[in-house]
Amino acid sequence: MTYQHIQFTVQQGVARVTLARPDKLNSFTEAMHLELRDALARVQDDADARVLVLTGAGRGFCAGQDLGDRGMQMAAGQAPDLGATVERFYKPLILSLQNLRVPTLAAVNGIAAGAGASLALACDLVVAAESAYFLQAFSKVGLIPDTGGTWLLPQRIGLARAMGLALLAEKLPAQRAADWGLIWSCVPDAAFPDEIDRLAGLLAQAPTRALVRTRQAMQAAASHTLEQQLSMEAGFMRELGWRHDYAEGVAAFLEKRPARFTGE
C-alpha cells in the first residue's frame, strides 16, 4: 500500500509510524485508518522490527476523529452510525496495538485529543513533550470517550480523575499527566526528539518477548484474582526461562558485559 496520510519506516529495529495530516492536526479519516492498519500489520510480520514508535507530524499528535470526514453523510440527512465506526476502525486499531508482537512507544509531540488521546494511552509507554496536552473532548459533542478511553483512563488514574477529564473536557497538560501517572514522562520540548530516540533504541535492544509478556500480564491483572495472576506469571516465566534471551541475560550479568538480546 502507498501511504498518503502516514509515514512509515523501519531502521535499526525501530519501526516508526508518523500520522501525517499536520494541517488537520493528524485527525483520523477512513483513509488514514486503513493506512495505519496496514502499517501495524507490517510491523507484526517484520522480524526486524523490535519496537514501534507512534507519533504525529507538525504541532499535533492526533486531534481525534476528523468530523469533516463524516460531513457528507450528515449533509445528505443521514445520521452517521458512530457505533459502526468504532467497530470497524477504532476497536481493531486498539486491539492491534495491544496485541502487537513488539513494545509500543507513543511520542506525544502536541495535542492528543479524543480518540488521539486514547490512541496514545493504548501504547505501552507514553512520553510527551512539555508543550503537549491531553483532552477528552467527547462531552463537547454529546458523546462518550471511545477508542478504549473508558477503560484506559480509570485503569491509569482512577475513577475520580477519569470522570473529571471526561465530564469537564478540560485540557490536561503533559506535566500534570505525568504527575498523575497517566503517562511515563514529560520532557522539555528541546530534549524531546533525543529522548524518544534514546528510549526507542533501548527498547529495540531489549528482550522483546519478555516485554510483550509483561504487557499481557499487567493487562490481565485487573480481571484476575491473585491466584490466577500467580499462575499466569508461572506460565510466562516457564516459557521465558527456556528462551535464548534469558540465558543471554544471565551470561551477560555473570560476565559483566552488555547483553545481546535477539528479541525471541
ROMIMI-318302 format. One record per residue (C-alpha): x, y, z. Coordinates in steps of 0.25 Angstrom, whole numbers, padded with zeros to 4 digits, always signed. Example, Ala and Ser with C-alpha at 12.3 -4.5 7.8 and 13.67 -1.06 7.14 Angstrom:
2
+0049-0018+0031;+0055-0004+0029;
REM end
This chain:
264
+0000+0000+0000;+0005+0014-0003;+0003+0023+0009;-0002+0037+0007;-0007+0040+0022;+0004+0033+0030;+0019+0032+0029;+0025+0018+0032;+0040+0014+0033;+0047+0002+0040;+0062+0005+0043;+0071-0002+0053;+0060-0009+0059;+0051+0003+0061;+0038+0004+0053;+0033+0018+0053;+0019+0022+0049;+0016+0037+0048;+0002+0041+0046;+0004+0051+0035;-0008+0061+0033;-0002+0072+0040;-0012+0083+0034;-0023+0075+0041;-0015+0072+0054;-0014+0058+0049;-0028+0055+0051;-0034+0042+0047;-0041+0039+0034;-0045+0026+0028;-0033+0026+0018;-0023+0029+0030;-0029+0017+0038;-0027+0008+0026;-0012+0012+0025;-0010+0011+0039;-0016-0003+0040;-0007-0007+0028;+0006-0002+0035;+0003-0009+0048;+0001-0022+0040;+0015-0019+0034;+0021-0017+0048;+0014-0030+0053;+0020-0038+0041;+0034-0031+0041;+0044-0039+0049;+0054-0027+0048;+0044-0018+0056;+0047-0019+0071;+0039-0006+0075;+0028+0003+0070;+0029+0018+0071;+0016+0025+0069;+0016+0040+0067;+0010+0051+0059;+0015+0061+0049;+0015+0076+0051;+0009+0082+0064;+0000+0071+0068;+0000+0056+0072;-0015+0054+0068;-0027+0062+0070;-0037+0050+0069;-0047+0048+0058;-0048+0058+0047;-0062+0061+0048;-0062+0067+0033;-0060+0052+0029;-0074+0050+0033;-0079+0063+0027;-0084+0057+0014;-0093+0047+0022;-0099+0058+0031;-0101+0068+0019;-0109+0057+0012;-0118+0056+0024;-0113+0042+0028;-0109+0042+0043;-0095+0034+0044;-0095+0021+0051;-0084+0024+0061;-0084+0010+0067;-0081+0004+0053;-0069+0014+0052;-0064+0009+0066;-0066-0006+0062;-0060-0004+0048;-0048+0005+0051;-0045+0009+0066;-0047-0005+0072;-0038-0013+0063;-0028-0001+0064;-0027-0002+0079;-0027-0017+0079;-0016-0018+0069;-0007-0009+0077;-0010-0017+0090;-0007-0030+0083;+0006-0025+0075;+0018-0034+0076;+0027-0023+0080;+0026-0012+0091;+0020+0001+0087;+0024+0016+0090;+0015+0027+0088;+0023+0040+0085;+0013+0051+0088;+0018+0063+0082;+0006+0072+0083;-0009+0072+0085;-0015+0058+0087;-0030+0059+0087;-0042+0050+0087;-0038+0037+0080;-0024+0042+0079;-0022+0043+0094;-0027+0028+0095;-0018+0024+0084;-0006+0029+0091;-0011+0023+0104;-0012+0009+0098;+0003+0009+0095;+0012+0002+0106;+0020+0015+0109;+0015+0029+0107;+0025+0041+0106;+0020+0055+0104;+0027+0068+0100;+0025+0078+0111;+0016+0087+0102;+0007+0075+0099;-0007+0073+0105;-0018+0062+0106;-0032+0065+0104;-0045+0057+0106;-0053+0065+0097;-0065+0056+0095;-0075+0062+0104;-0074+0075+0096;-0081+0068+0084;-0090+0059+0093;-0082+0046+0093;-0074+0037+0102;-0059+0034+0102;-0057+0023+0092;-0045+0016+0086;-0043+0010+0099;-0044+0023+0107;-0054+0018+0117;-0045+0006+0121;-0031+0013+0119;-0034+0025+0128;-0039+0019+0140;-0029+0008+0139;-0018+0018+0139;-0022+0029+0148;-0034+0024+0156;-0049+0027+0154;-0050+0041+0161;-0039+0047+0151;-0044+0039+0139;-0058+0045+0142;-0053+0059+0143;-0046+0058+0130;-0058+0052+0123;-0069+0061+0128;-0062+0074+0128;-0054+0073+0115;-0042+0081+0121;-0028+0081+0116;-0018+0072+0124;-0004+0078+0122;+0007+0068+0119;+0014+0070+0133;+0001+0068+0141;-0002+0056+0133;+0012+0051+0137;+0009+0055+0151;-0004+0047+0151;+0003+0035+0146;-0005+0035+0133;+0008+0035+0125;+0022+0031+0127;+0029+0044+0126;+0028+0059+0121;+0041+0064+0114;+0045+0078+0111;+0042+0081+0096;+0056+0083+0092;+0060+0070+0098;+0048+0062+0093;+0053+0057+0080;+0066+0052+0086;+0059+0045+0098;+0050+0038+0088;+0061+0033+0080;+0068+0028+0093;+0056+0021+0098;+0053+0014+0085;+0068+0010+0084;+0067+0004+0098;+0054-0004+0094;+0060-0008+0081;+0071-0015+0088;+0063-0021+0099;+0057-0035+0101;+0045-0033+0092;+0037-0045+0096;+0039-0042+0111;+0034-0028+0109;+0021-0033+0102;+0018-0044+0112;+0020-0033+0123;+0009-0025+0116;+0000-0037+0115;+0002-0040+0130;-0001-0026+0134;-0013-0024+0125;-0019-0037+0131;-0017-0033+0146;-0029-0025+0147;-0039-0036+0144;-0030-0047+0151;-0030-0052+0165;-0016-0052+0172;-0016-0068+0170;-0020-0066+0155;-0009-0056+0153;+0002-0064+0160;-0002-0076+0151;+0000-0067+0139;+0013-0062+0144;+0018-0076+0146;+0014-0080+0131;+0021-0068+0125;+0033-0070+0134;+0034-0084+0129;+0033-0080+0115;+0043-0069+0116;+0053-0077+0124;+0054-0087+0112;+0057-0075+0102;+0071-0070+0097;+0069-0056+0103;+0069-0062+0118;+0081-0070+0116;+0088-0058+0109;+0083-0048+0121;+0089-0057+0131;+0102-0060+0124;+0104-0045+0122;+0101-0042+0136;+0111-0052+0141;+0122-0048+0131;+0119-0033+0134;+0116-0029+0120;+0104-0023+0112;+0094-0034+0108;+0092-0036+0093;+0077-0040+0093;+0071-0045+0080;+0056-0042+0084;+0052-0056+0082;
REM end
